[in-house]
Amino acid sequence: MVARLPFHEQLLHERKRRGWSQDDLAEKVGSDTKTISRWESGISLPRPYSRQKLSELFGKDAEELGLFEDAAAHSAARDILATAEDWGEAPYVTQVYGRDQEVVTLRRWMVDERSQVVAVVGMGGMGKTTLASYVARLVRDDFSTIFWRSLQHAPPLKLMLQQSIQSIQRIQGISQQERIELPDAIDEQLSLLIHYLHATRCLLILDNVESILQEGQYASYYREGYGDYGQLIQRVAETAHQSCLLITSREKPREVSRLEGKRSSVYALHLTGVAPDAGKEMLQGRELAGSDEQWAALIAFYAGNPLALKIVAELVQEVFGGDIGRFLQEEAVAFGDIHRLLEQQFQRLSAQEQEIVSWLAIEREPTALETLRGDLVYPLAKTALLDSLDSLRRRSLIEVQGSAHFTLQPVIMGYVTARLVHYACEEAISAHMHLNMHTWRTYAFTKAQSKDYLRDAQTRLLLAPIAEYMVRTWGKEGAEQQLRDMLSRERQLQLHEGSYLATNVLSLMAYLRCDLRDIDCSHLTVRQAHLQHVALPGANFSHTHVAATTFAHTFGNVLSVTFSTQEDRFAIGTAEGDIWVYHTGSGVPLQTYHGHTDGVWSVAFSRDATFLVSSSDDQTIRIWNVATGQCLHTLRHANRVRSVALSPDGALLASGSDDHTIRIWNTKTGACLTVLSGHEDRVWSVAFDPTGTKLASGGTDCTVRLWDVASGHALHVLEGHTDWVRSVVFAASGVMLASGSDDATLRLWDI
């Protein structure tokens, strides 16, 4: 005899499958709603006339519908099913798409390997409940009783235990008099349940376990008053018996994480999206049209999430006429029920997890652990960051790729991006009221250190919508004033130096093409600002904490570079004749010196960094006031000046030229004190020794020469190189000299 579901279950399934209410079905069979309700509750069976109407309506005969001819047979069957199987709010599932492998795996664990705890985990909408119901009905013959409860409304464990124990007692035929009274203590109740799980083979299913877990905390922490569910899972996992506990959850319970892999009786199935073929098959009845590539793009964007695909399919059908290509062009992401589904998931996250997920949405590609840590305003310790990432992984919200690189599914990335824009716009409206600017301070809307194509995406998806909203609200001039006011208020608050607010203001003003001349960024933090194409003449960056920021660079080839003694700044000489001075720590350009008309071959700071000297192909040497950028003296040779060097006390300046001479100058007056002659061709390099009494030079004549500074006399001509000598330098001790040559050698001289 073929085993079939009882009539009341089939009737409920057939009605819901057609989308009918009880009123609709009552009208079609010529009955009333109360009678339909009694049929679906299993209290009564339809009379012959109604049976015939139902058979015609559903296309099944009485036997196929599970209708029995005599009430005694019906009553017996109903009693057996009622005691053997308590499905609670489980959905009736007859088919699943793209889950063949998962079904095989779950059946093997539950039946062949007789696992004691099996968890099906995955983000919302993946079909965990559907799969669990399908598999549970598939393996029902291997269990003597089945008990299903949804924890969506967070019933206390005591109630769930009472109901499950009573169901098991019924199937075992234990009379009311023989039944053990349910004890008050949870431990004793659990022991009683374990006793029955050992005595008979039971399948317990707990659906929506995430409902008893805390929101706003790391994954898998129980809500207050629900920690005893953890005891249930642990006791069922660790105690010998013949039954199985099947759970579904968006987050893997800690007990499962701890025990799986260590015990063969505990398994967890991470449920991901369906494959493109299965997704397409699932949506066949939706009258959608598109190429294979468009179908694949649609399913991939929503990561094969069955619920999200069903929701979006309805929108594509009703709004876009079933045209998948048109829908994809609109770049619609999370809307309606999909938005609500993701919002539920996001609200469960701790503050740290929300921050990490938001940064992954900004990064937009798999991101290394150290990069992610560096993004945070308040960088977490590595262990804390790893804890948060592990929690997000257990919630199925992040994907791990390669070696510790983390990213988001496209639909989650789109949702979080839209969420950032929403809150940034809300905060902009309330900024003048000194309310929380959390989004502006915590996240960079664009990152200077991102790859160009990623920064373009950040601009298009984050920066542009915020800028457009502000212009719609205040107009362009009003938006600019709002942004300037934000900087002023931020300066008054003197917040943590990691804040991104000033960065976001500068990025938005640059995007809106506002005039940034004389912008005041003093006493603020500018971090990850991409200002490479932004003119900032007169901008005030005094006492500004600048980090990971790019500024405009308009020079071509760099011919020379030097650090100040304090190493807080460095200068470069360019082929165009300009000298740029930068702050070392931040890379902020401090000053640009204009005056040379050709390439600057050499630059040098005085020891106290009060002045800078430079030499050029324009045959001049210039001495600059570092504080003001003013040119103090212009000194001349008869040909290109290749090298300059300052004496340790800064009083003397030596220059080497293509005119075959070396000149010694007074840096204060600019007077030429001595002309040193002896090289037979251009002089490429000059250097003072640490005492300032000796000078070394190297030239095209392949020689290194050592000079007495006071007298101007040549002390030694050092020969050995066979090609031009390009550079010379003294050791800090002053007893050794190094020279580098085009002959591909470096020589060390004992002087």
N, C-alpha and C positions, 0 to 999 in steps of 0.2 A: 504493500500500500504506500502511495506517495504521501510524504509528510507535507502538509501545507500550513500556512499561517492561519490562525483562527479568523473567523469572519469579521469580527469587530476591528481587528488590525487592518485587514485588507480594505474594508470599507473606508476607514479613516485615510489610508494611503491613497486609494483611488479618488476620493473626493479632493484631497489637498493637491494631488498631482494635476487635477484639472482646474484648480484655483476656485473651487466652489465653496460657498458657505453652507452651513447646515440648512439654512432657509432655501438656498438654491436647490440642494438635493431633495429636500422635502417637496418642493414644487414639482420637480421632474418625476418623482415616483408617486405623487398623489398622496402624500402623507403630511405629517406635521413635524416641527422642529424638535419637540419633546421626544417623539418616537425615534427620530434619527439619533438623538443624543443617547437614548437607551440602547439602541443597536451598537453604537460606537463604544459604549461603556461595557458591552458584553453582558448587559443585564437581561436582554431579551433578543429573540430572533424574529425576522420579518415573517409575516404570513405568506401563504402560497402566491397570492396576487402580487404582493410587493417583491417576492423573490423573482417572479418572472420579469417584473419591470427592471429590477436591478441587473438581472442577467442580460436583458436587452441593452440596457444603458452602458454596461461595462464590457459587453462582448464576452462574457464568461458564463459557463453553466453553473448550476447550484453547487456541484461538487467542487469545481474550481474555486468558487467563492468561499468554500469552507462551510457551507450550509449543511446541517445534518437533518435527517428526516424526523428523528424523534428527539424530544426534549431531554430525555435521560442521557443520550449520547452527547448532546450538546453540553449539558450541564457537567458531565464528567470531564469532557475535554477542556471546558472552560476552567474548571477547578484545578486540573493538572497544570495548565498553562499559567494560571494566576499564581499558583504557589511556586512553580519551577522558574518562572521568569518574571521579574519585575523590571520593566524597561524605563520606568519613570518618564522623563521628558526626552528620551532618546528619539532621534529622527528615524523614520523608516526609510532605509536606503536599499535600493535594488541594483544600483550600478555606480561605479566610480570610474573616472577617466584618468588614464596615465599613471595609475598606481599599482600596476601588476607586480612590480618588484617589491614594493612596500607590503602588499598583501601577502606575498610569499614569505617575506621576512618575518612579519608579525605572526603568521600562522606557524612558522617553524619554531619561533621562540615560545609561543603559547602552548602549542600542542606537542610538537616533537621533543623540544628541550624542556618542556614543562617549567618555564620560567615563573618565578614568584612575583616579580614586579616588572612591568613593561610600561615605559613612558613614551608617548608620542608628543613631541614638542615642536613648536614652530610659531612664526608670527601669525597674528590674526588673519583669518580669511584663507589660510592654506588648506583647510578641509580636514582638520584633525578630528573633529567630532564625527564628520561624515565617514571618514576612514575607520574610526574606532567602531562605529555602529555597524558598518558593513562587515568588518572582520569578526566582530562579536557574534553576529547572526550566522556567519559562515562556519564558526567553530562551535556553535551552540550544542551540537550533539556530543562534544567531548566533555561537557560540563553538566552536572546534575542540577545546578541552579545558576541563574544569572541575575545580577542585581546592578542596576544602573542608577546613578544619581548625578545630577548637575549641581555643581557648587557655585553656580552663577550668582545666587542670592546669599551665598556664604552661610549655609546652615551649620550650626555648631556640631562638633564631632559626636557629641552624645546622642543627638537626634539621628544622625546618619548610622551610628552603631546600632541603635535600637531597631531601626527599620531593617537593616541588613541581617541582624541576628534573628529577627522575627521571620523574615523570608526563609532563611536557612532552616529554622525550626519547623516551619510548615512543610517544606519539601522532605524533611527527614521523618515526617509523620509523628512528631513529638506532640503529645496531647497537652492541653493547657495545664493539666495537673502536673505533668512531668517536666514541663519547661523550667529551666533555671531562671530565677528572677534576675533581672538586669541589675547589677550592682551599681552603686553610686560613683565609686572611684574610677577614673578613666583607665588606670592601669589594669584594674580588674575587668573592666568592660573589654579592653583589648585582649586580655588573656582568654576571655570567654569566646571572642570572635576567632582567635587563633585556634582554640579547641575545635570549633565547628569547621574551620578551614582545613584542619587536619583530618577530621572525621569524614568529610564529603568533599568532592571536587566542585569548587565554586569559582565563578568568574565575577569579580567585583569591578565595576567600572566607575571611576570618578572623573567627570568631565568638567572642564573650565577650572582647573585647580588654581590658575593665576588669581582667581577671585578672592582667595584666602591669603594671598601674598601682599605685602605692603607696597603701596605706591610711594614714589618719591624717595625710595631707598635703593640700595644695591639689589639686584635680582635675587629672588629665592628667600628673602626674609619674610617670615610669617607676620600677618597682622596680629595685633594684640588680642589674645584670647583664642588664637587658632594654632598655636605652636604644637598642640597635641596631634594635629594631622601629621606632623613630622614624625611623631612617635609611631603613628599607625604605619606609615610607609616603612620605617626602620624595622618595626617588629615583624611586619609581613615579609620583608626582605631577608631578615636574619634568622627567623625561626623556621624549622622544618615543618612542612605541610604539603598538601597536594593541590592547592588552589593557586589562583593568579589574580593579581591586582593590576588592572589596566588603567592608566591615567592619561589625560590630555591636558596640556598647559602651554601657554605662551612662554613660560619660563621654566627651566628645568629645576625641580625641587633639589635642595642641597643634598638631601639624603640619596637621591638618585645619582647626582654627580659624584658623591663620595664613594658609593658602593659599586657603580657599574665598572666593569673591567676587573674589579677585584673579586667579584662573586659572579659565577656563571648564571645565577638566577636573577640577575638584575640587568636589564637592557634599556637603552634609550634610542628611539628613532627620531632623527632630526628631519622633519618634513619640510622640503623645499618646494619650489614651484613646479608645475607640470611642464613637460617638454612641449615644443611648438606644435607637433602633430596632435598631441592629446588636447592642447588648448584649442586648436582649430576644430577638432572633433566635438569638443564640449560646447562650442558656440555655433554649431552647424545650423541649428534651428533659428538663429537670430537674423538670417537674411543679410549677412554682411558680405561686402565685396572688396577684394583687394588682391594684389599680386602676392606671390609666395614671400617676397621680401617684405612687403607691408604687413602681412600676417605675422611674420617672424619678429619684425620690429615692435608691433603692438604687444605681443606676448612677452618679448624680452623686456620691454620698458616696465611692465608691471610684474616682472620676475616670475611669470607663470602663476601668480596668485589667483586661484580659481574664483574667489569672491570678487576681487578687484576686476577680473576680466568679465565676469557676468554683469557687474555694475556698469563698466565702461561700454560693454556691448550694447546695453540698452540706450545709452546716450548716443552712440554712433548710429544706431538704427533710427532713433527718433529725431535727432537734431541734424545729423549729417547724411540722412538718407541711406545709411548703411555703407557709406564710402569711407573705408579705413584710411585711405591716403589723405583725404581732406581733414579728417580728425587729427592725424599725425602732424600735419602742417600747422595746426593751431597751437601745438605744444601745450595742450591742456594737460594738467598733471593730476592733482588731487582735488576732487570736487565731491560735493554731496556725501554719499555714504562712504566713499573711499577716504575723504578727508576726515570724517568722523572715526573711521576705523583706525587711521594713523594717529589721530589726536588722542584716542584712548591709549594707544601704545606709548606715545610720547609722554603723556601725563604720568605714566607709571615710573618714569626715569627719575633718578636722583639729580640734583642740580649739576653735579660733576659730569654725569652721563649726558645730560642735555647739552652741556657745553662742548663735550667731545664730539657728539653727533653733529652739532652745528658747525664745528670746525671741519669735520670731514665733508660736510656739504660745501663749505667754502673751498676746500682744497680740490675737490672734484675728481681726484684720481687716487689710487692706492698710496697711502701716506705712511712714511716711516715713523717709528715710535718717537725718535728724537725730534723730528720735525713737528709732530703733534704736540709734544711736550713744550717745545719752544714757542708754539702759537699761543699757549695759555697765558692770560694776564698774571695769574698766580700759578707758576709751574708746580705741578704735583711731584712728589717723590716718585721715583720709578715704580716702586711697589704699589703705591696708591693708584697710579695711572694704569698699571697692569690689572689691578683689581677691578677698576671701572671698565676696562676693555673686556675682561673676562665676563663681567656681569652683562655687558651689552651683547656679547656672543651668546650667552645663555638665553637672552631674550630674543635671539635671532634677528637682531637689528643691524649688526655689522657683519661684513665678510672679511675673512683673513686671506690675503694673497701673498705668495712668496714668503720671504723671510721677514716676519713681523711688519707687514704692510697692511693697512686697514682701509676699508672703503665702505660705501653704502650702495644698496640696490638703487637703480635709477628712480623709481617712484618715491622711495624714502628721501633720496637726495632732493628731488623736486619739491616734495612737501616741506622739508626743513628749510630749503631756500626761500620758498614763499612765506614761511612762518617768520624768518628773519626780516624779510622786507616789511611784512605786516607790522611787526613790533617796532622796527626802526621808524616807520611812518607815524605810528601812534606816539612814540616818544618825542618825535620832532614837534608834534602839535603841543605837547605839554612841557617842552623844554623851558619856556619862559617862566614856568611856574616852579622851576628848580626841582622838578620831580625826577624820579629815577631815569637815568639814561643808560640802563644796563646794556642794551644791545649795542649802542654806539661805543661804549667803553670796553666791552668784552670781546668784540669781533672786528676784524678788519674787513671792510666790504670788498676791497681788492688788496692783493699782496704784491709788494714790489718784487719779492723773490720767487714768485710763481713764474712758470714758463709763459711765454708770450700768449700762446693760444688759450691757456687756462686763465690768464689775466683778462683776456678779451671776453671769455665766458663770464667771469666774475663781474666785469663791467656791464655786460648785457643783462645778466639775470639778477644782479644785486644793486649795483650802483645806479644804473639807468632808471629802474622803476622808482627808487627813492627820490632821485633828482626830479623826475617827472611829477611825482606826487607833490613835492615841495613847490614846484613852479605852478602847478594847478592851484595850489592852496594860496600862495602869496604872490605869484608873479615872479619873474626872474630877479628883479631888484630886491623884492621883499625876501625871496629865498636867500639871496646873498647876504642880506642884513641879518637874517636869522642865523646863518652859519657863522658870521663874524661874532654875533652875540654869544653863541655857544663857546667860542674860543675864550672870550672874555670871562664868562662865568666859570669855565673850567680852570682858568688861571687863578681865580679867586679861591676856588675850592682846594687847590694844592693836593690833588689826589695822588694815588699810587702811580709811580712812573711807568707802569706797564700799560696804562690806558691807551686805547686806540681812537678816542674821540677826535683829537686834533688831526690824526691821520685821515679819518673819514671826512672831516670838514675840508681839508686840503684836497682830497680826491674828488669830492663833490664840486668844489669850486672850480677845480681844473676841468672837470667834465662839462660844467656849465659855462666854461670859458669866461670866468670872472677875472677881473683885474687883480692880480696878486702882488702888484708892486706895493712895497712897504707893509705887507701883511705881518702882523705881530704874532709870532709863535714863541715868544720868550717865556721861560719858566714852564714849558709844557713838555709833553712827550710826543715825539714824531717817530713812529715805528712802523715799518713796512709801507712807507709812503712811496709811490712811484711818481716821481716828479722830473723824470728825465727829459720831458718835452715841455716843461713849465718854466717860464721866465720868472725869476724871483729877485729882480733888482730892488735893493733897499729893504729886503725882507729881514725881520729881526729874529734871529735864532739864538740870541744871547741866553745863557743858562738853560738851553733847551737840551733835553735828553733825546738824542737822535740815535736810532738803531735800525739796521737793515733797511736803509732808505737810499734810493737812487735819485741823484740830482742831474740837472742838465750838464752835458759835456759837449762843448762845441769845438774842442781842439782836434787836430789831426794827430800826426806822429808825435810821440813823446821822446825828446832827445836827451833829457837829463832829469834827475830826481834826487832829492836830498831830504833828510829828516832834520828837524831842529834838535838841539842837544837834549832838551827835555822830552823829545819824541811825542809831544802833544800835537804837533802839526808837521806837515811835509809839503814841499814845493816841487812842482814839475815845470820844466821848460819845454815848449812845444815848437814844432817846425814852423808855425805861423808867427812866432815871435812873442807869444803871450806867456806869462808866468801865472800859474794857478797855485794858490795856497789852500790846503785842506786841513780840516780837523781830523786827527788820526783815528780816534775811536769811532766816529760816526760817518766819516767820509763827506761831511758837509763842506761845501766850498766856502771858505772864509773871505777870500779876496782874489781879484784878478788884476795883475799889473800889466799895463799896456805902455809901450814905448819903443821896444825893439821892432825893427822892420824886417827882420829875417830870423831864421831858426836860432833858438837859444840852446847852446851846446853844454853849458855848465851853470849850476846854481849852488850856492852855499849860504847857510845861516851863520850869523855870529853866535858865539857861545851863549850869550844871554838872549838870543833871538830878537834883539831889538832892530837889527837890520839884516838885509839879504843882499847878496851880490850875484850878478848874472853876467854871462858873456855870450856874444852872438856872432853870427855870420855877417852882421851889419858893421863889423869892425869896432864895436863899442863894448864897454863894460858899464853896467849900471849898478848903483848902490841905492837900495830902496828902504824906506822907513816901513817896518812891518806893521806897525799900528795903524798908520794912515794910508799906506800904499803909495806915498809920494816918492818920486825919484829925487834923491838927494844930490847925486853926482853922476855925470856921464863922462866916462874916460875913454880915450881912443888909442887904437893901434893903427898900423898902416895896412892891415889885412885882417882876415877872419881871426876871431879870438876863440880858441878851442877849449880853454880851461882856465878856471879861477880857483884860488885857495886862500883861506884866511889863516893868519897866525893864531895860535891858541888864545892870545889876549884880544884878538880882533882889531888890533891897531894897524896891522899891515895886510895888504892884499897883493897876491902874486897872480900874474896872468901870463898865459902862454899863447903865442899867435902864429899864424901862417907867415908872418913877416920875419920869422926865424929868431925872434927875441922873446925874452921874458922881462916883464916890468914889475917893479915893486912900487906900490902906491900907499899913501897915507889915507886911511879910510875916513878920517874926520874931515880933512881938507880937500881930498881928491888929488893932491899933488903927487906927481911921479917922482919918486926918490932915487930909483936906480934902474938902469937898463942893463940886463945881463945878456951878453952876446957870446956865441960859441957854437951853437947848433948850426948845422949847414943846411937845414931845411925846416919845415914847419914844426912847431912844438905842440904836441898833443896833450900833454898832461903835466901838472905841477902839483907838489905837495910839500907842506911844512912838516918838519919833525916835531915831536911833542914839546921841545923846548922853544921852538920858534927861531932857533939860531941857524938852522940849516934848511936848505930847500933842495928838493929833487925834481928833475924834469926828464921827460921822455919825448923822443921826436922821430920824425920820418927818416932821419939819418942813421937809425938803428942803434943809437947810443942812449945811455942813461947818464945824466950829469948831476953831480952833487956840488952845491954852491954854499958859500958862506954869505949869510944874509947881510950882515953888517958891512962887509967890505965889497961884496959883489964879486969876489974872486971865485973861480972854479976850483973846487977842492979835488975832485976826481972825475974822470971820464970812464965809465964802466962799459966795457965792450964785450960782446958775446952774442947778442941777438943778431939775426941775419935778415930781419924785416922790421917794419915800422914798430916802434914802441908806443903803444896806445895808452897805457896807464901805469902810474907809479903810486905806491903808498908805503908809509912808514909803519912799522909795528909799534904798539903802544909803549914798548920799552925804549924805542928810538935806536936800538942797536942793529936792527935788521930792516932791509928795504926789499919790497917785492915789486917786480915789473912784469907786465903782460905784453905780448907782442903778436904781430901778424904771422910770425914764424911758428905759431902754434905751440909756443913754450911759455912757461912762467919761470922766472928766475928769482932766487932769494939771494940777496947780497949782504955780507957781513961788513958793516961800515964802522 
